[in-house]
Amino acid sequence: MARMVDLLTAQVAKAPDNMALSDSSGVAWSYADLDRASDDLAAELKAAGVVPTDRILLLVENCAAAVATLHAGWKIGAVVIPFNARQTEAEVAKVIAHATPAAIIATAHVSPDAAAHATRLGGKEITGAFGTMMLAPGTSDPDPDLEDVAVLLYTTGTTGDPKGVMLTHAGMRFASEASTNLRQMTCDDVVYAVLPMSHVFGLVSVLGAACFSGAHAQIEARFSAQMLFDAAQGGITIIPAVPQMHALIMQYTKEKGMTRLGAPKLRYVSSGGAPLDPAWKRKAEAFYELPLQNGFGMTETTSGASATSNEIGSSDVSVGPVTPGTQVRIDDLAPGGNGAGEGEVLVRGPHVMKGYYRNPAETAKALSADGWLRTGDLGKVDEQGRLYILGRTKELIIHGGFNVYPPEVEAALNDHPQVIQSAVVGRTKDGDEEVLAFVQVSDSDRPTVEDLRAFVKERLAGYKRPKHIILTTELPAAPTGKLLKHKMIQVLGGALP
């Protein structure tokens, strides 16, 4: 079976001295260097007891050593779980309990959060060609059902419980190649890799595509408009980002008295992970002096299922035609459909997930017997075969490129003793989605907004915390008592800034 690590092997055989990675900690590796670093790390993991089909939890912020961890795990035949190190202790504990990893490795050298988690879990420093990381013990628990799986990417799902999306080696290779072909990437490209590799967009569409094409991935641990500006002046050729990042670099440049980025080698810019406003798109294209490409995908489709290839100034507001090898159909009889061509988007192809790990019930809900994935998104396809996303049947909010699941945020708020119930929804603003919380309290015993912010801070990662919290004595509800989320902003939005 072809594995993701074979992409690295191919680059080492073809051009071992070509630049593979550089990162914000000062690392600069050729493909041969990356191969040696992953060999050293694989030896450490084997010594820790990791065997094929074991899981390795990678508490990560972007860096070269994290990429070495991926390839090290794949060389062993293990499954890697990239997990955002900025998550809370409770969130990390849920994944450990569910996935039972054989080892936990942390990018402590670039992330105080990763270091804190690793220290709490009994981690020790390890060193090698990969640099210095922290490794904590787990329990070896091989699972033959994971033989073809490369990574588990955890979401919390609509129930608030963690769901591990099983992405196969074949699916990741397919999606990496699709991204390479879409951008016409070559070994001469330098792709800006600031999207988190704990998210499918950064992991596959950026890092996977870079390794497939032999390009150089310039990695940043955290987004900074100044660092992106400097990188653009320094010669990056491809910027994949989310709208919020584009907005911040435009604002930074404006404050410098510039109306255009003026990046000398930049040739491709894309936006994903959040809705794209047409007016804002035109503004961004004027800024970059390049077309801004858009697309549609999700964790369960190993990133992109469709994408545009438009000329600058195009009025197309679709998410493009499907990528070659992908099938899309519209179920207009599903909830939210109109019976006339608008309905739930279904996707099928080699990049669709294998299922949710250790969760056959949720897998059966999402995947049909013949391989169609229910995305939970409403859409339509026009005569030219372009897909349009019209809304969501699910409640997922995408904030800053990260998935935020309202039930998880609601669960954190509802734990407060003075909260009766809450409803969390998203609001599109300035090219991103804000997390809004409408919280029902009583007049006689009510917390302050500051109380609730402090309460959820210990329970939720920063990007999941509500931007605005609205306190009310009554939430819109049906006669059955079911909260009417689609009416929250309509009824209570007057209190929002």
DRENDO-322915 format. One record per atom (N, C-alpha, C): residue in three letters; x, y, z. Coordinates in steps of 0.05 Angstrom, whole numbers, plus 5000, padded with zeros to 4 digits. Atoms other than C-alpha are relative to their C-alpha. Layout:
BEGIN
ALAXYZ
...
***
This chain:
BEGIN
MET501749765000
MET500050005000
MET501750255000
ALA498549755001
ALA502750684980
ALA499250175025
ARG500449844976
ARG503551135041
ARG500950294996
MET499249715002
MET504351885052
MET503050045001
VAL497249974997
VAL511551785072
VAL501549954973
ASP498850055026
ASP512951535001
ASP500450264984
LEU499649745013
LEU512152264978
LEU502750115008
LEU497449914991
LEU518252435020
LEU502249844988
THR498050175012
THR522051834995
THR500550074971
ALA499749935029
ALA520752044923
ALA501550264997
GLN498649755002
GLN523252754936
GLN503049965007
VAL497250054992
VAL529552494970
VAL501549874977
ALA498850145023
ALA530952044910
ALA500450194977
LYS499949825023
LYS529652604860
LYS501750255004
ALA498649754996
ALA532453234892
ALA500550035030
PRO499750004971
PRO535153104962
PRO500950275012
ASP499049754989
ASP538353794969
ASP498150234997
ASN501949795002
ASN532254194950
ASN498850075027
MET501249914975
MET529254605006
MET497249895004
ALA502650114994
ALA523454255039
ALA498550185020
LEU501449854978
LEU521854665102
LEU501850215011
SER498749824982
SER523755275140
SER497850095019
ASP502149924981
ASP520355525202
ASP500950245017
SER499649764985
SER519856105250
SER502049975023
SER497950044980
SER524755785299
SER502850004989
GLY497449985013
GLY530355835248
GLY500949754986
VAL499350255014
VAL530255125220
VAL499850044970
ALA500150005030
ALA531855045146
ALA501049734992
TRP499350285006
TRP531654325121
TRP499649954970
SER500450125026
SER532754005054
SER498249765003
TYR501650254998
TYR528653395036
TYR501649785013
ALA498350204987
ALA534652975057
ALA500150055031
ASP500149934972
ASP534753345124
ASP497449915013
LEU502650084989
LEU527353215135
LEU499949705003
ASP499950304999
ASP528452475120
ASP501649915024
ARG498450074976
ARG534052435172
ARG498650075026
ALA501449924976
ALA530052815223
ALA497749805007
SER502250194996
SER524052345214
SER501149725008
ASP498750264992
ASP528751735219
ASP500750015030
ASP499249984972
ASP531451985286
ASP497549995018
LEU502449994984
LEU524452125312
LEU498649725000
ALA501250275002
ALA521951445288
ALA501449815020
ALA498450174981
ALA527551115329
ALA499150065029
GLU500949934973
GLU525351505391
GLU497249885006
LEU502750104996
LEU518051295381
LEU500049705003
LYS499850294997
LYS519850565371
LYS501149935027
ALA498950064973
ALA524050585435
ALA497950055021
ALA502149944980
ALA517850865470
ALA497849794998
GLY501950225002
GLY514050245447
GLY497950024979
VAL502049965021
VAL510250505387
VAL500449794978
VAL500050215020
VAL508449955337
VAL498050074978
PRO502049945021
PRO504449945271
PRO497149995011
THR502849954994
THR497150175278
THR499550115028
ASP500349844975
ASP498550495346
ASP499450294992
ARG500549725004
ARG496451225353
ARG502250175014
ILE498249804989
ILE501251805365
ILE498650265002
LEU501249744997
LEU498252435394
LEU502150224997
LEU498149785005
LEU501953045367
LEU498750265009
LEU501049754990
LEU500453665409
LEU501750224987
VAL498449865020
VAL502454165358
VAL499250294996
GLU500249755015
GLU503554865335
GLU502149974977
ASN498550055024
ASN506554915266
ASN503050045003
CYS497149985001
CYS513954775259
CYS501149764984
ALA498850215016
ALA518854345220
ALA500049735014
ALA499950254985
ALA519453835276
ALA497349855000
ALA502650135001
ALA511953705273
ALA499749854974
VAL500150145026
VAL512553525199
VAL501749745002
ALA498350244996
ALA518253045218
ALA498549795016
THR501550194984
THR513552735269
THR498049854983
LEU501950145018
LEU508352585216
LEU501449784985
HIS498650205016
HIS513452235172
HIS501249785017
ALA499050204981
ALA516451875232
ALA497949805006
GLY502250184994
GLY509751595251
GLY499349824976
TRP500750165023
TRP508351375180
TRP502149804993
LYS497950205005
LYS515051035174
LYS499749765018
ILE500550234982
ILE513150605234
ILE497549854991
GLY502650115006
GLY506150485206
GLY497950085020
ALA501949904980
ALA502850865262
ALA498250214988
VAL501949805008
VAL497151355258
VAL500550255017
VAL499349754985
VAL498652085277
VAL497450165004
ILE502349834993
ILE493552535312
ILE501050285005
PRO499349724995
PRO495453265301
PRO497850145015
PHE502149874983
PHE491753645356
PHE501050265010
ASN499349734993
ASN491954385369
ASN500950035029
ALA498949984973
ALA496354515430
ALA498750225016
ARG501449794985
ARG492155115448
ARG497449915012
GLN502450114988
GLN486454665468
GLN500549975031
THR499850024971
THR484954605543
THR500749725009
GLU499450264988
GLU486954045589
GLU497749804997
ALA502350185002
ALA479853765588
ALA499749904971
GLU500350085028
GLU479753765512
GLU502149794992
VAL497950205005
VAL486453395508
VAL499349745013
ALA500750254986
ALA484052895560
ALA497949844986
LYS502150155014
LYS477952715519
LYS501249854977
VAL498850145023
VAL482252545458
VAL501749775010
ILE498350224989
ILE487152135500
ILE498249765008
ALA501850214991
ALA481351745530
ALA498849854976
HIS501350125023
HIS478251615462
HIS502049854982
ALA498250115020
ALA484351475419
ALA502149815012
THR498150174986
THR488751125472
THR502750004985
PRO497549995014
PRO495351365441
PRO502249855014
ALA497750134989
ALA501750975451
ALA502250195008
ALA498149794992
ALA505751615456
ALA498850274995
ILE500949735003
ILE504552355463
ILE502550174996
ILE497749835006
ILE509452835430
ILE499150294997
ALA500949725000
ALA509353585437
ALA502250184989
THR498249805012
THR512454165398
THR500650225021
ALA499749824978
ALA514554485463
ALA501950244994
HIS498149795006
HIS520154905431
HIS498750244987
VAL501349785013
VAL515155335393
VAL497350075014
SER502749964988
SER509055285439
SER500149965030
PRO500350034970
PRO508555435514
PRO497749825007
ASP502350174994
ASP501755095512
ASP500749704997
ALA499250285004
ALA504754455483
ALA501849915023
ALA498150074978
ALA510254475536
ALA498549955026
ALA501550034975
ALA505154555592
ALA498549735000
HIS501450255002
HIS501053965567
HIS501949775004
ALA498150224999
ALA507153525559
ALA501149965028
THR499050014973
THR509853695628
THR497949875018
ARG502250114983
ARG503053535660
ARG499749704995
LEU500450285007
LEU502952865623
LEU502549835005
GLY497550154994
GLY509952665646
GLY502049994978
GLY498250005023
GLY513652845583
GLY502950075007
LYS497149954997
LYS521252855578
LYS501150114973
GLU498749895025
GLU525753225528
GLU501349774985
ILE498550175018
ILE528352835469
ILE501450184979
THR498549845019
THR533553085420
THR501049824977
GLY499050145023
GLY536052885352
GLY500250184976
ALA499949845024
ALA536453125280
ALA497550174997
PHE502649855001
PHE529253365291
PHE500150245018
GLY499949784980
GLY531553855346
GLY499349895027
THR500850084973
THR528553825415
THR496950015002
MET502950024996
MET521453595431
MET499649875027
MET500750144975
MET517853295490
MET498349754993
LEU501350255005
LEU515452575492
LEU498949895026
ALA501350114976
ALA510452295542
ALA499049724993
PRO500850275006
PRO508751555549
PRO497049974998
GLY502850075002
GLY502051245530
GLY499949695004
THR500450294999
THR499550525523
THR499749894972
SER500150125027
SER500950115461
SER497449844998
ASP502750125004
ASP494149895433
ASP499649974970
PRO500250035029
PRO494949665361
PRO497149944991
ASP502650045010
ASP488649675319
ASP500149944970
PRO499750085028
PRO488749285253
PRO498150154981
ASP501949855017
ASP482749695228
ASP501250264990
LEU498749755008
LEU487550285222
LEU502349964981
GLU497750065017
GLU492349945174
GLU500350204977
ASP499849825023
ASP490650425117
ASP499750295008
VAL500549734991
VAL489651045160
VAL502650155006
ALA497649844996
ALA494751605161
ALA499750185024
VAL500449824978
VAL491752105210
VAL497249975011
LEU502649944988
LEU485952205258
LEU499950305005
LEU500449724994
LEU483452915259
LEU497450025017
TYR502350004982
TYR478853045318
TYR498450254998
THR502049794997
THR472653455316
THR498349935025
THR501650074977
THR467753505373
THR497249914992
GLY502550095010
GLY461753365329
GLY497650155011
THR502449854992
THR454653605338
THR499049925028
THR500850084974
THR453953225403
THR501850115022
GLY498049904981
GLY459953555436
GLY502049805008
ASP498050224994
ASP463552885441
ASP502050004977
PRO497950005021
PRO470152805403
PRO499549794980
LYS500250195021
LYS469852475336
LYS502750004984
GLY497550025014
GLY476352225303
GLY499549934971
VAL500450045028
VAL475952305228
VAL502449844989
MET497850175010
MET479951735196
MET500550074971
LEU499149935027
LEU483751985135
LEU502149804991
THR498250215009
THR487251455095
THR502450114985
HIS497749935016
HIS493951475062
HIS499250064971
ALA500849975027
ALA490651394994
ALA498450264996
GLY501649755001
GLY485751965008
GLY501750255002
MET498349774996
MET491152435032
MET501850044975
ARG498449985025
ARG495552284971
ARG498350124978
PHE501849895021
PHE489552414925
PHE499650305004
ALA500649724994
ALA487953074959
ALA502550174997
SER497549865003
SER495353284960
SER500550054970
GLU499649985029
GLU495853154885
GLU498050204988
ALA502149825011
ALA489253524872
ALA500850295006
SER499249734993
SER491854144909
SER502450094983
THR497649945017
THR498454104871
THR499150074972
ASN500949955028
ASN494954074804
ASN498450254998
LEU501649765000
LEU490054624821
LEU501750254999
ARG498349774999
ARG495655104836
ARG502449994981
GLN497850055019
GLN500454814784
GLN502750045015
MET497749974983
MET505654754839
MET502449844989
THR497550135008
THR512954584824
THR502050035023
CYS497949984980
CYS519454514863
CYS501150295003
ASP499149724998
ASP520655254850
ASP498250175018
ASP501949854984
ASP514655464893
ASP500950015029
VAL499749964971
VAL515055734964
VAL497250055010
VAL502749984990
VAL508355624999
VAL500050095029
TYR500149904972
TYR506656015062
TYR498249825017
ALA501450204985
ALA504655505114
ALA499550095029
VAL500849914973
VAL501355865172
VAL497349885008
LEU502550134993
LEU494655505169
LEU500749765018
PRO499250204980
PRO494755025229
PRO500049724988
MET499950285010
MET496954315212
MET498349815016
SER502050164986
SER492054065263
SER497350014986
HIS502449975016
HIS486754265212
HIS500649894972
VAL499550145025
VAL485853905146
VAL501050194978
PHE499149815020
PHE486954535104
PHE503050045001
GLY497149974998
GLY493954655131
GLY501549744997
LEU498750265000
LEU495653915137
LEU500349894971
VAL500050145027
VAL493753675067
VAL500350204978
SER499949825023
SER492554265021
SER502550174999
VAL497549854999
VAL498854615044
VAL502449815002
LEU497650174996
LEU503954115073
LEU500049764982
GLY500150235017
GLY501553515034
GLY500750074971
ALA499549915028
ALA501553894968
ALA502950094997
ALA497249925002
ALA508454184983
ALA501849764996
CYS498350245002
CYS511453494993
CYS499549864974
PHE500650135025
PHE507853214932
PHE501450134977
SER498949855023
SER510553764887
SER503050055003
GLY497249944994
GLY517453834920
GLY500450305005
ALA499849724994
ALA515954554939
ALA501250055028
HIS499049914974
HIS518754934998
HIS497750115017
ALA502049904982
ALA513955025056
ALA501350195021
GLN499049814981
GLN515455655096
GLN498050015023
ILE501950064979
ILE512355485163
ILE500150225022
GLU500249824977
GLU509855965217
GLU498249875021
ALA501550124978
ALA507355755285
ALA497450145005
ARG502549844996
ARG502256315292
ARG499950234980
PHE500349805020
PHE499456825245
PHE500850285011
SER499349724994
SER502357525245
SER499950154973
ALA500249855025
ALA500558045192
ALA502850104992
GLN497349905007
GLN507658335196
GLN501749784988
MET498350235010
MET510857645186
MET499149924972
LEU501050065027
LEU506357505126
LEU500950214980
PHE499149785017
PHE508058195097
PHE502949964993
ASP497250045004
ASP515458055106
ASP500649764982
ALA499650245017
ALA514857365075
ALA499250054971
ALA500849935027
ALA511157645015
ALA502150174986
GLN497949855012
GLN516658145004
GLN502549834995
GLY497650175001
GLY521757585013
GLY499849794979
GLY500050195023
GLY519257144956
GLY498249765001
ILE501950225001
ILE513556684975
ILE498350024974
THR501550005025
THR509556474913
THR497149925004
ILE502750094996
ILE503256174943
ILE499050065028
ILE501249944973
ILE498756415000
ILE497349875001
PRO502650104993
PRO493155955022
PRO499350105028
ALA500649884975
ALA489456295079
ALA496950005004
VAL502949964995
VAL482656435111
VAL499550304998
PRO500649715004
PRO479057105101
PRO501150185022
GLN499049834978
GLN481057365169
GLN502950084996
MET497149945004
MET488457305152
MET500450204977
HIS499849815022
HIS487457665086
HIS499250285010
ALA500849744990
ALA483758225122
ALA502150135017
LEU498049894982
LEU489258315173
LEU502550094985
ILE497749915015
ILE494858355122
ILE499350254984
MET500849765014
MET490858865082
MET499950245019
GLN500049784981
GLN489859285145
GLN502850085008
TYR497249944993
TYR497259225164
TYR501350174978
THR498749865023
THR499359455094
THR498850284998
LYS501249745001
LYS494360025095
LYS501250195021
GLU498849834979
GLU497360275161
GLU502850084993
LYS497449925010
LYS504060285126
LYS499950204977
GLY500349815021
GLY501160755075
GLY500049884972
MET499950145026
MET500760235019
MET497249904993
THR502650115009
THR494660034978
THR500349734987
ARG499550255013
ARG497859434945
ARG502249855015
LEU498050154987
LEU501958864973
LEU502750014986
GLY497649975016
GLY506958894917
GLY502049775005
ALA498250234996
ALA509758194928
ALA501249914974
PRO498750045026
PRO514858064873
PRO499649734987
LYS500150265011
LYS514057314865
LYS497349865004
LEU502650124994
LEU506957184890
LEU498549954975
ARG501450065024
ARG502956824837
ARG497349875005
TYR502550144995
TYR497156464872
TYR499150065029
VAL501249944974
VAL492556674929
VAL497349865002
SER502650134997
SER486756274956
SER498950055028
SER501449964974
SER481656335012
SER498249765004
GLY501750234993
GLY478055765047
GLY499450005029
GLY500650044971
GLY475155535113
GLY498050205011
ALA502049814990
ALA470056105117
ALA498650124975
PRO501449885022
PRO464856455074
PRO501650234987
LEU498549795014
LEU467556935021
LEU498050194988
ASP501849795009
ASP463857585009
ASP500950114973
PRO499149915026
PRO463857804936
PRO501350285000
ALA498849734999
ALA465258544952
ALA502849995012
TRP497450024987
TRP470858354998
TRP502049864982
LYS498350145019
LYS473557884945
LYS501250204980
ARG499049805019
ARG474158464895
ARG502150185013
LYS498149844985
LYS477758874948
LYS502749855003
ALA497550164997
ALA482758314961
ALA501549964974
GLU498650035026
GLU484158204887
GLU501450264992
ALA498649755005
ALA485858944880
ALA502550035016
PHE497749994982
PHE490458884939
PHE502349824991
TYR498050195008
TYR494158264914
TYR500850034971
GLU499649985029
GLU493558434840
GLU500149724988
LEU500350285009
LEU491757704831
LEU497149915005
PRO502650114993
PRO485357294828
PRO500049875027
LEU500350144974
LEU482957044896
LEU498349764995
GLN501550245005
GLN480956324888
GLN498649905025
ASN501750104978
ASN475655994931
ASN499549704996
GLY500550295002
GLY473755274946
GLY498249915022
PHE501850134981
PHE469554794986
PHE501349745008
GLY499150264989
GLY471754225031
GLY499649995029
MET500450044971
MET471653955101
MET501949785009
THR498250214990
THR475553495146
THR499349734988
GLU500950275010
GLU471452895123
GLU500549964971
THR499350045028
THR473253025050
THR503050044996
THR497149965002
THR480753095065
THR500650264986
SER499849735011
SER480253835049
SER498350034975
GLY501649905022
GLY478154074980
GLY498449794984
ALA501750165018
ALA472353774941
ALA499450154974
SER500349835023
SER471654364893
SER501650255003
ALA498449754999
ALA475454994875
ALA499850154974
THR500049835024
THR475555574827
THR502750034988
SER497549935014
SER480755744775
SER499450254983
ASN501049765014
ASN478156434757
ASN502250204993
GLU498349775007
GLU481357034724
GLU499450225020
ILE500449774981
ILE482157674765
ILE497550164990
GLY502449855006
GLY475658064769
GLY497649844993
SER502350175006
SER471157464756
SER497750055020
SER502449964983
SER464057554783
SER499149745012
ASP500750264990
ASP463756814800
ASP500149995030
VAL500050034971
VAL461656714872
VAL499549715009
SER500250294993
SER461355954869
SER502549915014
VAL497550124989
VAL466355494902
VAL501249824979
GLY498750135022
GLY468055224833
GLY498949734993
PRO500750275007
PRO467254574797
PRO501449805019
VAL498750204983
VAL468953924833
VAL502849944990
THR497350075008
THR476153704832
THR499949734985
PRO500150255016
PRO477753144782
PRO500149765018
GLY500250254983
GLY475952464811
GLY498050025022
THR502049964979
THR470752764858
THR497250014987
GLN502849985008
GLN463252684851
GLN498450165021
VAL501949854983
VAL457953154879
VAL497249974989
ARG502849995008
ARG450453094878
ARG498550155022
ILE501649844982
ILE444953494911
ILE497549845008
ASP502450144991
ASP439653154954
ASP498050225008
ASP501949784995
ASP434053664947
ASP497649925016
LEU502250094983
LEU429353234988
LEU500949985029
ALA499050004973
ALA433853265050
ALA499050245015
PRO500849774985
PRO432253735107
PRO501450254990
GLY498949765011
GLY433254445081
GLY499850024970
GLY500249995028
GLY432254245009
GLY497350114990
ASN502549885010
ASN427054544963
ASN498649824979
GLY501250175020
GLY425653954918
GLY500450084971
ALA499649895027
ALA428054354858
ALA502950074995
GLY497249975006
GLY435554284856
GLY501750135022
GLU498549894977
GLU437454614922
GLU499649815023
GLY500250194978
GLY439054144979
GLY502849945012
GLU497550084987
GLU444453785019
GLU502049914979
VAL497850085018
VAL451153704984
VAL501149735009
LEU498950264995
LEU453452984980
LEU502649974983
VAL497550035013
VAL460652814961
VAL501049715001
ARG498850265001
ARG463952174938
ARG502650014985
GLY497450015013
GLY471152024919
GLY502049865018
PRO497950144984
PRO477651704942
PRO501050155024
HIS499149834977
HIS478952284990
HIS498050015022
VAL501950004978
VAL472652175031
VAL500949825023
MET499050144976
MET474151945102
MET499149715000
LYS500850284995
LYS474051215121
LYS497749985019
GLY502149994980
GLY469451395178
GLY500950145025
TYR499349894974
TYR469451635250
TYR501149775017
TYR498650214985
TYR474251235294
TYR498349925024
ARG501550124977
ARG470750775344
ARG497250125003
ASN502749874999
ASN464051095326
ASN498449914976
PRO501550105023
PRO460150655278
PRO497250134996
ALA502649875002
ALA453551005294
ALA500250264984
GLU499749755014
GLU455951685272
GLU501049964971
THR499150075027
THR459551375212
THR497749934982
ALA502350085015
ALA453051065189
ALA498250244993
LYS501649765005
LYS449551735194
LYS501250174977
ALA498649825019
ALA454852085151
ALA500549874974
LEU499250145024
LEU456751555100
LEU498049794992
SER501850215010
SER452151145056
SER501649754993
ALA498650255007
ALA453750425038
ALA501550024974
ASP498649975025
ASP455850644969
ASP501950244999
GLY497849814998
GLY460651174994
GLY499350304999
TRP500749725000
TRP456651824992
TRP500150125028
LEU499749864974
LEU458452315048
LEU497950225001
ARG501849774995
ARG452952765075
ARG501550225013
THR498349794990
THR456553425084
THR498650185021
GLY501449824983
GLY451053785122
GLY499850284990
ASP500149745012
ASP451754375075
ASP497950004978
LEU502049965020
LEU446254645030
LEU501350134975
GLY498849895024
GLY448054784958
GLY498449944975
LYS501250055027
LYS446354764884
LYS502349994980
VAL498050015022
VAL450154634819
VAL498850134976
ASP501149865023
ASP449255084759
ASP500649854974
GLU499850145025
GLU449254914685
GLU502949964992
GLN497150045005
GLN456854994682
GLN501449815019
GLY498950204981
GLY457754484737
GLY501450135024
ARG498849864977
ARG459755004789
ARG498249965024
LEU501450054975
LEU457854864861
LEU499750275015
TYR500549774983
TYR454655414904
TYR499249905027
ILE500850074973
ILE454255354979
ILE498150215010
LEU502149824992
LEU447855655005
LEU499650035030
GLY500349994971
GLY448155505079
GLY500749735012
ARG499350254986
ARG448954955130
ARG497549875012
THR502050154984
THR444354415155
THR501149955028
LYS498850044973
LYS449254315212
LYS500550285012
GLU499649754986
GLU451054855262
GLU502950095001
LEU497249944999
LEU458454865249
LEU500650304995
ILE498949735004
ILE461855545257
ILE502949974993
ILE497150005007
ILE468555665223
ILE501150275006
HIS499049744990
HIS472256205260
HIS503149994998
GLY497049995004
GLY479356395239
GLY501149754988
GLY499050245013
GLY479855755199
GLY499749755018
PHE500350224982
PHE478255315260
PHE497049935002
ASN502750094996
ASN471954905268
ASN499150045029
VAL501249964973
VAL467555115327
VAL497249874999
TYR502550154999
TYR461754655345
TYR498350125023
PRO501649874979
PRO456155025382
PRO499349835024
PRO500750164976
PRO454154435427
PRO502250005021
GLU497850004981
GLU461054435457
GLU500150275016
VAL500049744987
VAL460755185472
VAL497650025019
GLU502450004984
GLU453755115498
GLU500349845025
ALA499550184976
ALA455854545544
ALA501750155020
ALA498349864981
ALA461254985574
ALA498450225014
LEU501649794988
LEU456455565586
LEU497949885019
ASN502250124984
ASN450955115613
ASN501049885026
ASP498950104975
ASP455654845666
ASP500050215022
HIS500149794980
HIS455355515700
HIS497449995017
PRO502350054984
PRO450655465759
PRO497850214997
GLN502049795003
GLN447056115742
GLN498850014972
VAL501050015028
VAL445755935669
VAL497749804998
ILE502350175004
ILE438955645651
ILE500549834975
GLN499350135025
GLN440655475579
GLN501350204981
SER498649825018
SER444455765520
SER499749904972
ALA500050065028
ALA444455785445
ALA502350154987
VAL497649895013
VAL450755895404
VAL499749994970
VAL500349985029
VAL450556125332
VAL502450154988
GLY497949855013
GLY455356415281
GLY498850244985
ARG500849775015
ARG455057095248
ARG502450084982
THR497949925019
THR458957265185
THR500550305003
LYS499349724997
LYS462757915194
LYS502950034992
ASP497349935009
ASP468858205159
ASP501549754990
GLY498750235012
GLY470257555121
GLY500549775018
ASP499650224982
ASP470057115182
ASP497349945013
GLU502450064984
GLU464856795228
GLU500550055029
GLU499849964972
GLU463957055298
GLU498349795015
VAL501650184982
VAL461656595355
VAL498350185018
LEU501949844984
LEU455456895388
LEU498649815019
ALA501450164979
ALA452456635453
ALA497750155011
PHE502449894988
PHE445356775475
PHE499449835024
VAL500150154975
VAL444756585548
VAL497650085016
GLN502449964984
GLN438356505587
GLN500749995030
VAL499549984971
VAL438856725660
VAL497450115013
SER502349894986
SER433956935714
SER500750285010
ASP499549734990
ASP433057655738
ASP501049995029
SER499450004972
SER433957445810
SER502849895006
ASP497450124995
ASP440457055802
ASP501549984974
ARG498750005027
ARG444457255741
ARG502950065002
PRO497149945001
PRO451857245726
PRO500450244982
THR499349795019
THR455357805690
THR501349884976
VAL498650105024
VAL458257735621
VAL502949945007
GLU497250054992
GLU465157785653
GLU500249745015
ASP500050264986
ASP463357205699
ASP500149774981
LEU500150215019
LEU461656775640
LEU502549974983
ARG497550015015
ARG467856965601
ARG502249865016
ALA498050134983
ALA472256765659
ALA499449705004
PHE500850284996
PHE468256115668
PHE500849834976
VAL499450175024
VAL469055875596
VAL502950014992
LYS497249985006
LYS476256095592
LYS501549755008
GLU498750244989
GLU478255485633
GLU499049754985
ARG501350235012
ARG473955025590
ARG500249994970
LEU499949995029
LEU474855245518
LEU502550144990
ALA497849875013
ALA480555415472
ALA499150284991
GLY500649725005
GLY480956155454
GLY498250044976
TYR501649955024
TYR478056095384
TYR497149905003
LYS502750094996
LYS471855745412
LYS498350185018
ARG501449834980
ARG470156275463
ARG498350214985
PRO501849815013
PRO464256725445
PRO501250284998
LYS499249725004
LYS465857405415
LYS498150185015
HIS502049844985
HIS459457675444
HIS498249815016
ILE501850154983
ILE455157415501
ILE497650185007
ILE502549854995
ILE447957655505
ILE498449865022
LEU501650114979
LEU444257545570
LEU497050084996
THR502949955004
THR436657475567
THR498549825019
THR501650174983
THR431057195610
THR498349814984
GLU501650185016
GLU427856845551
GLU501349974972
LEU498950055027
LEU430456515487
LEU497749914982
PRO502050095019
PRO426256405424
PRO499849705000
ALA500350294999
ALA423355705427
ALA497449924988
ALA502550115011
ALA418155265394
ALA498349915023
PRO501850104979
PRO412055005433
PRO501249765014
THR498850234987
THR416054375446
THR502250065019
GLY497749924984
GLY421454775481
GLY502650004985
LYS497650005016
LYS426454675425
LYS500850294993
LEU499049735006
LEU430755305417
LEU500150044970
LEU500049935029
LEU429855645350
LEU502550174994
LYS497449865004
LYS437055815334
LYS499950204977
HIS500149825023
HIS435356125267
HIS498750275006
LYS501349754992
LYS431456665305
LYS501550155021
MET498549874978
MET436756845357
MET500850284992
ILE499149745008
ILE439757415318
ILE497750184993
GLN502449845008
GLN433057645290
GLN498650115025
VAL501549914976
VAL429857685360
VAL501750165019
LEU498349884979
LEU435757865404
LEU502450154990
GLY497649885012
GLY440858145356
GLY500250305004
GLY499849714996
GLY439158865374
GLY502050075022
ALA498049954979
ALA443858785434
ALA502849974990
LEU497350055010
LEU449658615389
LEU501250264988
PRO498749765012
PRO454759145368
PRO500149974970
***
